[in-house]
Amino acid sequence: MRGDITIRPETAKDFADIIRLVLRSFSEGAGGDGADVAALIEEIRMSENYIPELSFVAEKGGQTVGHFMFSRFAISAKPDGTKDAGDARKIAMLAPVAVHADHFRQGIGTAMLMQGIERVRQAGFEGITVEGDYHFYNRLGFRTSAEFGVYPTSGFPMTEPRCMMAMEL
């Protein structure tokens, strides 16, 4: 665990820094301009699924170097995405995750998420879902979500099923 990184819940004072970080992180790293990710953050914050105490910033030397958030997530136990009463499990969704472009490939993302996963566990969640690079998330303990009988609720088949992952807590 990195001792030089502080993870704390985001506050309204962090919002502008977070958006700048996300826009730069995605434009220089993950692809795209990051506008869709910034919009996702705002959408989550305005929804009933937002969990302020599980939305984090990572700081190093007083600078914001990362952001990630967990929110409530409805799941389906059926491959076609339809829901039933049995889908009320307490599941968190990890999205989005961003590291400041000046700090790529320094282990900050891993350090952030290991601490965040533990806080989600302490909050009483049964599992976490994430959609992203399975090469990265598999190293943290995530597995393809279909292994847990968890499928996207959108009804649209994913072109790369390994990108939807889950972790049992």
C-alpha contacts under 8 A as a table, 3 or more apart, distances in Angstrom:
res1	aa1	res2	aa2	distance
1	M	111	A	5.97
2	R	5	I	5.88
2	R	108	I	7.88
2	R	111	A	6.24
3	G	6	T	7.59
4	D	60	K	6.05
4	D	61	G	7.57
5	I	58	A	6.35
5	I	59	E	5.61
5	I	60	K	5.00
5	I	61	G	7.97
5	I	108	I	7.57
5	I	111	A	7.79
6	T	58	A	5.55
6	T	59	E	5.09
6	T	60	K	6.49
7	I	56	F	6.47
7	I	57	V	5.84
7	I	58	A	4.56
7	I	59	E	6.47
7	I	112	M	6.72
7	I	115	Q	7.58
8	R	56	F	5.42
8	R	57	V	5.71
8	R	58	A	6.66
9	P	52	P	6.96
9	P	53	E	5.47
9	P	54	L	6.40
9	P	55	S	5.49
9	P	56	F	4.27
9	P	57	V	6.21
10	E	14	D	6.12
10	E	15	F	7.70
10	E	52	P	7.14
10	E	53	E	7.65
10	E	55	S	5.75
10	E	56	F	4.90
10	E	57	V	5.54
11	T	14	D	5.40
11	T	15	F	7.05
12	A	15	F	5.40
13	K	16	A	7.32
14	D	17	D	5.41
14	D	18	I	6.04
15	F	18	I	5.07
15	F	19	I	6.32
16	A	19	I	5.26
16	A	20	R	6.37
17	D	20	R	5.18
17	D	21	L	6.08
17	D	64	T	7.27
18	I	21	L	5.04
18	I	22	V	6.07
18	I	57	V	7.89
18	I	64	T	7.74
18	I	66	G	7.93
18	I	67	H	6.60
19	I	22	V	5.11
19	I	23	L	6.11
19	I	38	A	5.90
20	R	23	L	5.26
20	R	24	R	6.24
21	L	24	R	5.35
21	L	25	S	5.88
21	L	64	T	7.94
21	L	65	V	7.61
21	L	66	G	7.42
21	L	98	A	7.40
21	L	99	V	7.33
21	L	100	H	5.55
21	L	101	A	7.75
22	V	25	S	5.02
22	V	26	F	6.04
22	V	34	G	6.17
22	V	37	V	7.20
22	V	38	A	6.57
22	V	67	H	7.87
22	V	98	A	5.85
22	V	99	V	7.58
22	V	100	H	7.40
23	L	26	F	5.56
23	L	27	S	6.06
23	L	33	D	6.09
23	L	34	G	4.49
23	L	35	A	6.37
23	L	37	V	7.88
23	L	38	A	7.04
24	R	27	S	5.15
24	R	28	E	5.95
24	R	33	D	7.61
24	R	34	G	7.26
24	R	100	H	7.16
24	R	101	A	6.42
25	S	28	E	5.45
25	S	29	G	5.64
25	S	30	A	7.10
25	S	34	G	7.48
25	S	98	A	6.22
25	S	99	V	6.14
25	S	100	H	5.42
25	S	101	A	4.90
26	F	29	G	5.11
26	F	30	A	4.74
26	F	31	G	5.39
26	F	32	G	6.12
26	F	33	D	5.90
26	F	34	G	4.85
26	F	98	A	7.57
27	S	30	A	6.74
27	S	31	G	5.44
27	S	32	G	5.38
27	S	33	D	4.41
27	S	34	G	5.95
28	E	31	G	6.71
28	E	101	A	6.53
29	G	101	A	7.04
31	G	34	G	7.63
32	G	35	A	7.92
33	D	36	D	7.77
34	G	37	V	5.13
34	G	38	A	6.21
35	A	38	A	5.06
35	A	39	A	6.13
36	D	39	A	5.02
36	D	40	L	6.17
37	V	40	L	4.91
37	V	41	I	6.34
37	V	96	P	6.85
38	A	41	I	5.19
38	A	42	E	6.51
39	A	42	E	5.14
39	A	43	E	6.09
40	L	43	E	4.95
40	L	44	I	6.09
40	L	96	P	7.79
41	I	44	I	5.24
41	I	45	R	6.19
41	I	96	P	7.24
42	E	45	R	5.09
42	E	46	M	6.22
43	E	46	M	5.28
43	E	47	S	6.31
44	I	47	S	5.16
44	I	48	E	7.90
44	I	49	N	6.52
44	I	50	Y	5.48
44	I	71	S	7.36
45	R	49	N	7.76
45	R	50	Y	5.14
46	M	50	Y	7.08
47	S	50	Y	5.77
49	N	71	S	5.35
49	N	72	R	4.70
49	N	73	F	7.15
50	Y	70	F	7.75
50	Y	71	S	5.14
50	Y	72	R	6.79
51	I	54	L	5.42
51	I	55	S	6.56
51	I	70	F	6.89
51	I	71	S	5.55
51	I	72	R	7.34
52	P	55	S	5.32
53	E	56	F	7.63
54	L	69	M	6.00
54	L	70	F	5.50
54	L	71	S	7.34
54	L	116	G	7.54
54	L	119	R	7.48
54	L	120	V	7.09
55	S	67	H	7.78
55	S	68	F	6.04
55	S	69	M	3.96
55	S	70	F	5.90
55	S	71	S	7.91
56	F	67	H	5.66
56	F	68	F	5.40
56	F	69	M	5.84
56	F	116	G	7.90
57	V	64	T	6.60
57	V	65	V	7.54
57	V	66	G	5.57
57	V	67	H	4.41
57	V	68	F	6.59
58	A	64	T	5.81
58	A	65	V	5.56
58	A	66	G	4.69
58	A	67	H	6.05
58	A	112	M	6.67
59	E	62	G	5.74
59	E	63	Q	5.25
59	E	64	T	4.52
59	E	65	V	5.41
59	E	66	G	6.94
60	K	63	Q	5.37
60	K	64	T	6.64
60	K	65	V	6.41
64	T	67	H	7.90
64	T	100	H	7.68
65	V	99	V	5.76
65	V	100	H	4.85
65	V	103	H	6.91
65	V	108	I	7.98
66	G	97	V	7.66
66	G	98	A	5.54
66	G	99	V	4.23
66	G	100	H	5.72
66	G	108	I	7.50
66	G	109	G	7.38
66	G	112	M	7.71
67	H	96	P	7.88
67	H	97	V	5.92
67	H	98	A	5.34
67	H	99	V	6.56
68	F	94	L	7.36
68	F	95	A	6.51
68	F	96	P	5.62
68	F	97	V	4.39
68	F	98	A	6.36
68	F	112	M	7.94
68	F	113	L	7.98
69	M	94	L	5.88
69	M	95	A	5.70
69	M	96	P	6.21
69	M	97	V	7.02
70	F	92	A	5.78
70	F	93	M	5.22
70	F	94	L	4.55
70	F	95	A	6.29
70	F	120	V	7.91
71	S	92	A	5.33
71	S	93	M	5.21
71	S	94	L	6.79
71	S	95	A	7.82
72	R	90	K	7.55
72	R	91	I	6.18
72	R	92	A	4.75
72	R	93	M	6.05
73	F	90	K	7.93
73	F	91	I	5.65
73	F	92	A	5.34
73	F	93	M	5.37
73	F	129	T	7.96
74	A	87	D	7.16
74	A	88	A	7.32
74	A	91	I	7.27
74	A	153	T	7.62
75	I	81	G	7.99
75	I	83	K	7.38
75	I	87	D	5.99
75	I	88	A	7.85
75	I	91	I	7.82
75	I	150	V	6.52
75	I	151	Y	6.84
75	I	152	P	6.77
75	I	153	T	6.18
76	S	79	P	7.52
76	S	81	G	5.41
76	S	82	T	6.11
76	S	83	K	5.14
76	S	84	D	7.61
76	S	87	D	5.89
76	S	150	V	5.91
76	S	151	Y	5.72
76	S	152	P	6.74
76	S	153	T	5.77
77	A	81	G	7.48
77	A	82	T	7.92
77	A	83	K	7.10
77	A	86	G	7.92
77	A	87	D	6.62
77	A	149	G	5.55
77	A	150	V	5.27
77	A	151	Y	6.50
78	K	81	G	5.55
78	K	82	T	6.25
78	K	83	K	7.29
78	K	149	G	7.20
78	K	150	V	7.20
78	K	151	Y	6.55
79	P	82	T	7.84
79	P	149	G	7.97
79	P	150	V	7.71
79	P	151	Y	5.61
79	P	152	P	7.80
80	D	151	Y	7.80
80	D	153	T	7.60
80	D	155	G	5.62
81	G	151	Y	6.32
81	G	152	P	5.88
81	G	153	T	4.09
81	G	154	S	6.12
81	G	155	G	4.93
82	T	153	T	6.51
82	T	155	G	7.53
83	K	86	G	7.88
83	K	87	D	6.33
83	K	153	T	7.65
84	D	87	D	5.80
85	A	88	A	6.44
86	G	89	R	7.45
89	R	126	E	7.15
90	K	124	G	7.87
90	K	125	F	5.21
90	K	126	E	5.58
90	K	127	G	7.15
91	I	125	F	5.73
91	I	126	E	5.78
91	I	127	G	5.00
91	I	128	I	5.60
91	I	129	T	7.30
92	A	120	V	7.68
92	A	125	F	6.68
92	A	127	G	6.33
92	A	128	I	4.70
92	A	129	T	6.32
93	M	128	I	5.50
93	M	129	T	4.79
93	M	130	V	5.86
94	L	97	V	7.50
94	L	128	I	6.68
94	L	129	T	6.10
94	L	130	V	5.11
94	L	131	E	7.96
95	A	130	V	6.60
95	A	131	E	7.71
97	V	109	G	7.84
98	A	109	G	7.59
99	V	103	H	6.64
99	V	104	F	6.46
99	V	108	I	7.13
99	V	109	G	6.37
100	H	103	H	5.42
100	H	104	F	6.70
101	A	104	F	5.48
103	H	106	Q	6.04
103	H	108	I	7.41
104	F	107	G	7.82
104	F	108	I	7.67
105	R	108	I	7.46
106	Q	109	G	7.99
107	G	110	T	5.35
107	G	111	A	6.17
108	I	111	A	5.05
108	I	112	M	5.99
109	G	112	M	5.15
109	G	113	L	6.16
110	T	113	L	5.28
110	T	114	M	6.08
110	T	140	L	7.50
111	A	114	M	5.37
111	A	115	Q	6.46
112	M	115	Q	5.53
112	M	116	G	6.11
113	L	116	G	4.77
113	L	117	I	5.83
114	M	117	I	5.28
114	M	118	E	6.47
114	M	140	L	7.45
115	Q	118	E	5.27
115	Q	119	R	6.44
116	G	119	R	5.07
116	G	120	V	6.27
117	I	120	V	5.12
117	I	121	R	6.25
118	E	121	R	5.02
118	E	122	Q	6.22
119	R	122	Q	4.96
119	R	123	A	6.17
120	V	123	A	4.99
120	V	124	G	6.72
120	V	125	F	6.02
121	R	124	G	5.39
121	R	125	F	5.58
121	R	126	E	7.31
121	R	127	G	7.91
121	R	169	L	6.05
122	Q	125	F	7.58
125	F	128	I	7.69
125	F	169	L	7.04
126	E	168	E	6.17
126	E	169	L	5.16
127	G	166	A	6.92
127	G	167	M	5.39
127	G	168	E	4.36
127	G	169	L	4.93
128	I	166	A	5.43
128	I	167	M	5.17
128	I	168	E	6.67
128	I	169	L	7.54
129	T	145	S	7.43
129	T	164	M	7.28
129	T	165	M	5.61
129	T	166	A	4.23
129	T	167	M	6.49
130	V	163	C	7.94
130	V	164	M	5.99
130	V	165	M	5.31
130	V	166	A	6.24
131	E	163	C	5.25
131	E	164	M	4.45
131	E	165	M	6.05
132	G	137	Y	7.44
132	G	163	C	5.11
132	G	164	M	6.78
132	G	165	M	7.93
133	D	136	F	5.60
133	D	137	Y	6.39
133	D	163	C	5.97
134	Y	137	Y	5.04
134	Y	138	N	5.48
134	Y	162	R	6.21
134	Y	163	C	5.41
134	Y	164	M	7.94
134	Y	165	M	7.43
135	H	138	N	5.63
135	H	139	R	6.85
136	F	139	R	5.61
136	F	140	L	7.18
137	Y	140	L	5.17
137	Y	141	G	6.72
137	Y	142	F	5.56
137	Y	143	R	7.95
137	Y	165	M	7.88
138	N	141	G	5.18
138	N	142	F	4.73
138	N	143	R	5.96
139	R	142	F	7.25
141	G	167	M	6.58
142	F	165	M	5.79
142	F	166	A	5.25
142	F	167	M	4.78
143	R	147	E	7.20
143	R	162	R	7.93
143	R	165	M	5.16
143	R	166	A	5.52
143	R	167	M	6.40
144	T	147	E	5.79
144	T	148	F	7.79
144	T	161	P	7.23
144	T	162	R	5.15
144	T	163	C	7.13
144	T	164	M	5.97
144	T	165	M	4.28
144	T	166	A	6.21
145	S	148	F	5.42
145	S	149	G	6.63
145	S	150	V	5.19
145	S	151	Y	6.58
145	S	162	R	7.73
145	S	164	M	5.74
145	S	165	M	4.32
145	S	166	A	4.76
145	S	167	M	7.93
146	A	149	G	4.76
146	A	150	V	5.15
146	A	151	Y	6.07
146	A	165	M	7.83
147	E	150	V	7.38
148	F	166	A	7.52
150	V	166	A	7.96
151	Y	164	M	7.98
152	P	155	G	6.82
152	P	156	F	7.69
152	P	164	M	7.84
158	M	161	P	5.49
160	E	163	C	5.86
161	P	164	M	5.88
162	R	165	M	6.64
